[in-house]
Amino acid sequence: MSPQVDDGHRPARQRSNTTFAPFNWRRGKTDTAVPQQVEPIPPLSLEALIEALTPPAVPSITHARALAALLSKQTSTPRLAVLSPILASLCSAESPSSLQAAGYDILAAYWENSGSVTLTTADRLVCFSLFMDLSIPWSSDLWEPRFKALVALIRSGVETFGVESSLIKVMHSWIENAFSGISSHDGSISQEERGERQRGVESMIGLLLSLLDRPEFVSRVTEADTGAILELFGGLIEKALFSSPDNNIPLASPLSEATMISPSSSSGRIPLKHHRQQSSLSISQPSAQKTVGDFIVESYLRYLDIRLKAIAPVHLKTILPHLFRALAYYASPLPRLSLTPVSPHQHAIESSIMEKLDSLVTGPYSSSCTVILKYHLFPVDKDLLGSMRTSLGALRTLRASIRRVLVTRLARSYIARTSSMNYTPSGAPGAFDLPRDLLERAWAKEGDLSTWDLNRFRSVLCSCIKSWVESQTTPDPSSSQSTSHVAEVILTEIAGMLKDITQASDETGDELDYEEIEAVGDVLRELTSFIRLQRYPDGSLIRITLSPSEVPTNLITTLSTLLSQVFTDTPLHSVLPAVILSLSNHMPDADTSQLLDVMNERQNFSPTTPAWLDNWLAVLSVEDLYTSQRLLTRNNAFNVLQSVWDFVKDIPSYRRPLAELLFCFWKARNVDNKDDITAIAIWRMLGDEVVLRATESFNERTPDKENSQDADRFSDEIVSFLTEVAAKPQEEEYEVDASSPLPFVQPGSSALTSPTFSRMQSDFPSSIKDREPGIPSVMSLLSSLTSGHSSRSQSQPPHMRNVMPSSEPPSTPTLDPNTTPTSVGAVVALVSAFSQLAFTSFAVVESHLELATQLYTVLVTLLGGTACTKAKLTILQFFMRLRVDRDHRLYFAYDDYDRDGLVASLAILIGRGDKDKSTTAVDERLLDEIELRRARSKLPLQERTGRRLSRGRGGPPSGSGSSRSRSRAATRMLGNPATLLKRMKHKEPLWTLPESLPFSISSEADTPSERLASYDPACPDNRVVLRLSTYLREVVHIIRTTKDWDLLSYVLCHFPTQLANKHLFCGPKSKVLLNDLLVTLCNSIQDGTLGSSIERWPEGIIPRDAQGLAYHTLTVLISYKRCYEEIQPRHRLIEVFLAGLSGQPSTVRCCLNALSLSAFELQPSMTKYLPRILEKLSQIMSNPAMAVHIIDFLAIVGSLPDLHSNFTEADYKMVFGVALQYLQQHNHSDTSVTISWALSQHVRVMAYYIVYLWFLAVKLPDRHRHIKYITRQLLLANEGRDDVDESTEVCFDWLARYTYASADPRPANSMLSDIITKSPATDSSAEPALSEKSWILGSSVVTIRVLARRGWVEVVSRRASGLSKFLCRAENVPMITPGDVDPDILSLSASLVMDRTMDTAGDASEVKEIYEELRDHAHGTDNVPHPDPITGYVWSNSAPSQRRKDVAIDPSYFALQLSSYPDSKPSSVGRMVVDSSRLPSFIRSFDRMPVIDTHKVGIMYVAPGQSDEREILENTHGSPAYARFLEGIGRLIDLRGQVDVYAGGLDPDEDGEYAYAWWDDIGQILYHTATLMPSGRESSYTNKKRHIGNDYVRIIWNDSGLPYKFDTLSTQFQFVNIVIEPHSRGAIAAFSNNLHENEYFKVTLQRAPGMSEFTPVGEFKLISAEQLPLLVRQLSLLTDWFVDVYQHTKNDTSRVEKVTNWRHRLQAIKRFRAQVSVATVPEKLEGIMGQESFRDFTTAF
């Protein structure tokens, strides 16, 4: 128990009287001797007692006490000689303590009553000798009698002559003996004895002080005696204050006790605890009740009060350390410096000590005291703890002196401010009252201000800190003391001094002088050196924060206060940044980032500051700047560096030193293979420096060759360094086997359970990026505290198998995502330098282009070298965005490199796309892992069937299209277990979309370079050709041999888009490499070796996916057909596409689109493989998602007769089978389909179209052979109904029309018809027909008219599929009746023309003349030139198909047209229309209905640079290529008098006289061509927009050189734009007639949002100029069909059927049949007479 507690429980007692007035010595105290049971004896006389006690008598305690009592009462005392033997015997050390006590009582009684007059000095000395035996131990029974006797002997200090030194020795011994028991804590001394000892010490010290207060006594005290006294007090102070564990100064904070250890020492600590509160110095508040230590210190202070002025200066070396130690014990927190009086929370003793020390350090011996103070600031190796206490007191003394000086400054500053503001209205200084003490503090002695300035102690404080830090880091191994963290207390006090100085400056508002600022900076730097050496037990760094927060130690608190000052206000702004930067790895990321902001605001990083380069070196040298713990700081630092670089970039005198600093630092630092991604900024600067040095070298070459050579040399050094770094191979990244979770333990982590530590952690960022690897989160600490073990929630990676990818990053242990290999940074620098030299104004200099070519060669070499994967990927990211214009000028496509979205769509297929906008195909590929363990016994069955039975039939389309086709079986890799294992390991993808490019390219790079080209056959002097064939060679090499999926996937996803820029790869070398690329892809796909060298496949990705991507590259290679001189490579292309039809849905779709394109471009090869393709389509058509693409393919192939000219009946049957199978699937409105309703209706309509198109392709004699098969399939499509639907009925009617004839669906007006049907000239008003009757035959209306011309009859059959007209002449009717003298000359001439040929006998010349006249009247002159698209020959007044085909008619055609077919009752008799009043209106409306499908499509031309609707509509002509396109897309028709061709609503008077149109037996397309329409005077061009704006489909010829926006033409009908543009940029070249520039065009399809993909274009297609019109015509036809359905279903939201023109005609006939009255036919009765009604034909005819 502590003395404080003991004192609290001990009864109050009277303290010793140091004045030594007479008092009762043993009041209240009982004798501790054991009483003896003796019989009472009568009292003896004095002489008897003396005799009884005089030796050799055995002394009796009773007799001794009786003698003492008797002497105290005697008036006359015996001589001392009589008592001397008794005293010598009793006071001997051999006597029992009770006898000794009685002896000293006798001596005391004797000297108290005898008086000095009767005793001599010799007697006193004899008696004093009784006290000189210092070996007598302290006894509670003995000390007080002995002390009483001594006081009586010396007469309370009056009679001390000659015994001064001896007396001091005796007192010294007695006090030490008594105090030794007090300072002992081994439990051997009872509390009662301890209290008795304390009372004795107090009494004896009181006597000693009273003696020293007597001048006569002090005058006889020697220097040795003074030293002994000081030694006595020093020992007492040490024992009283520091010997007890409960009374020690805490040497470390709670944090240090729990967690902080020195780097070189153990984690042991001193259990220095006390019962007082913490302070800024970790020193406690004193107890309210005095302790023995308080008494000792007070006594020492009193001694100094008595003797200090007389003590020699030599004793200051002893006096001051004792005061320092006492002050260290009692020191309390110092308040903030202020002139306002505050109640100090100080112990009274502390105040006394400080007063004493102040008097010393400011007195006459101040210089000596200062030297002694400085000396005691340093540690002593042999007594580190003791020296710590002394040093702490010395520092507090120094701090108090400095504070006194600072208070003086405050007082003067206050007086100055007050006086400056106190003026009378007249301007004279006003009166003001100031406290007297304020004036005294303001004008203290000048010596104080100069002596105690911090600058005078600058070096000693720095040395002191160094010494204490060294003593902490290198402890004495021979010392048994535990000295853990003693330096922290010392450094805390020193930090407090600096805090006082800054606070005083804040109070006064005055700036510190330069020397004082530098002194503070030096001391502060030394203080931070201690923090840098400290670690937590787990090895992590001590943390310091600049923001207000709870911190665990006083030192860190004070340092945080010093370092967190506002830089704009603090006078330490010049020194704090460097100090904070030196501690940056101990501070939170936010604090160091804020520091950089402040330094940047103060221009510390710009050339305006002399030490700006040093500041940059300090920032770049921050130890953990490039780790994930310093993300904010790193970003901020490099942002500031970038801004400074931009500022000095054009100032060589500033830029060059900075660049050299960066280069030297970066070169020296570049030992790690990893950099943070933000460090790319420095690499870019190095690249900039290469360019700038090259530019300056060119500019300085003439005047200063030496500087030019230096610039070249430095530039070469940078390039060599970049090349060397970029070529570094990278070690394999950290991998985790996804099949077995691996616990991931943070480095240096431990389950710390210190509440203080947990609290400290909450002050720092808890995000994953900012958290130190060795420090767990607060929640994990709380979990560990409650559960008893550390949380492992962050240590367990998720199970990766059978998990769908998500947008959230995986939690498996990976490398820091913010780090990147240094080789990537080097590549970025090379790319930056190349781009500036190639695409900016620097490219005009020849030497710059040479350097650019050199850098390009370096990059290509790195791409094929040993560089790491990320470096190669960075090179590919740059190269893949290179493009050229039509003049082969190089540029960099940054924003629009994937304008068509092909890269994005391909990335989605392999899970590298935007995961928020797409779903990957990994779900189906998860089946692969299961199949790896399956037996392959079913493989032959799969090969026979060619498809999986479990997929494709009515099931939802899968994202990956997994199937068990032959191609899949061929590509599965089963033989390498290591490969299978690697596929199960997780690896973060190196690239995903949207991409974040590590390099930054100037905006000028988007402009084609004037000097750098990819190809130039003319080889002019002003252009430099970049050999892109070398890059193409490396791309082929990557496809063949790369082991990394990231590289292969990047090439396969990005290269098709680049390859579409056909002008990029020109020349003979590129031609050879393109052949090589084609052969490589075809062989690897067919052999299943594509990607076979990949060492590790990502989760859910297999080689089949790589093949699926490769098909897109092959699709683009179709446009390079001229590079394939032999036919075999073209055949290989088709073979590979055919094999791809067995792949996943995305591959099938790509191959179908490629085959559709090949139908135009590779017709010979397509002709060869088309039957096999159709066979494959019949096998894979079960997938509903492929329906529209298969249908489109069949429509395109059917429109190209050359492809199927050699088809057999079986080939046609496969086509019909595919179309009719789709009809069966989509012919029921209640059938649930997995595609949209609009798409389903489109497939249904197109299925009929395929039947019509391919049926017309069959030769007329062979058509009837297909009717049975088609009929059966049509009936199967209507299975479940009572009757066929209208579409099927129309189809039957259409088949009946075209099976036996190729006649047009509508008759054309002819001369013969005009001659025959014209009324006779004699009666022009007469009707041309004499009589007319109509019959309804099934779903047809047949009208027969008897014409006025004798013998002529007109028969018209109106059916859903068309209108047939027959002119018949009854030969039974003679041309001239008997007696007629006026023959019908016109009928005669017509008969001659129609019935006779050129070889007919008679007048041949006359007949020929009439024939030619009739022919010329029918279709103009014979000398018709080739039609010109603008002004040449036009089609006018002609039937849609007239004069373009051979017409053949079978007799069955006539019979079918006059039959009731396709009525369900073909034997039924037609019914005559009795009421003919409705007939004329029906005929008029019915004849206006189109007999074929009609379409209208807009065409607009966008001239170079145009993007506005008004500018586009204003165009009246286009480029030559545009004119050739119009020539091929249709025929130019004359709109005036046009009756047969669909005019699309065009009025020749308003919309121009001409238009382009195309037609066949099935449909017509009218093209609203904006350039053919008059612009008029209006600025809005509403006349053009009235037609084109209402078209569902628009063809845009875009020569603007800009992307065409979907909503450029603002209109309500925004559905589809077919955009045609050059594959290479070059708007000005649009009007060039160079065929090389216009050899190929890119076709893209822009769809309205929400519209499904339905065309074979995909993202884009490259098509040759000669095939472009045919492709676009088919696209416009297919697109208008779908958009018509899409709009009819209200944007695919309403389940309604689309009704075609033929169905409208059928519905009109059915309505007419239901409305009109017809002759009734009586029922047939039994018997012969039952035939009466049937035989009466007048009822029906």
Disulfide bonds with the S-S distance in Angstrom:
none
